[in-house]
Every structure is written in C-alpha cells, then in structure tokens.
Amino acid sequence: MGIRQAGCGIVLGWLLPVALALGGALAEIQEHGNAMIRDAEEMVMHGGMGDGKAILHHCSEVAGHAEAILKLLPASDDHGREATPLLKEAITYCKRVAEMGEKVDPGASLNPAVKARAAARAAMKHLKEVREHGA
C-alpha cells in the first residue's frame, strides 16, 4: 500500500462518520418537517371547526418541530439558511397563538395559525432542497 492509498484511507475514515451523521440529521429534518406540515394542516383544519384547544395543541407541535429543525440544520447549506427565518416566523406566530390561549375565539387565533402554516410550508420548500443536495 502506497502513501497515497493510505492517505485516501485516512481521509475516507474521517469523512464517512461525518457523512453518516449528516445523513442521519437530514433524515431527522425530513421527519420533523413532515410532522410540522401535518400539524400545521391539522391546526388550521381544527381552527375552521372552531376547536381552540386543538389549534393551541397543534401550534405548539409546529413550534416544537420548527425548533428541532433549527438545531439540526447544517450551517453551511444555503437552503438551510433560507429556511431559518421562515421557521422562526412559524415559531413567532405559534407563540402568538399560545399567548391568546384556548379560551379565545378560535377565529381570532386562526389568523396567526394560518400565517404559521404558510411559513412552515415555505420553509419546507427549502428543507426539501437541503435533503436533496446535502450540505
């Protein structure tokens, strides 16, 4: 084995765990993203039915998934950087819903819930690109 082959083996030995860890993070981003969109859709659906408690529950789930995604996003990825303000926007709107509480008229909490869903959907467009192109 030559020096070149040994050097390649060492570099690959370092990169493989990084690639596997990144692949795991990207899979987690996908899972949280899908769950975030599912909860956002349910949140708005329940809002249309007048269920304030369900709006509050699903909105807290959306915020939780968005926060988890923010922790997992690779800092070097352009799509991740583009998704970050959208995820923060979804969290902000969900915090507004939480401040209103479950006793408020569901129509009042539906407006920020719809805005949170729109931000989550826009973020997912970028998160899919992170998934497809890697970091």
Secondary structure, DSSP 8 states (H G I E B T S, - for coil): --HHHHHHHHHHHHHHHHHHHHHHHHHHHHHHHHHHHHHHHHHHHHHHTT-HHHHHHHHHHHHHHHHHHHHHS-TT-HHHHHHHHHHHHHHHHHHHHHHH-SSS-HHHHHHHHHHHHHHHHHHHHHHHHHHHH--
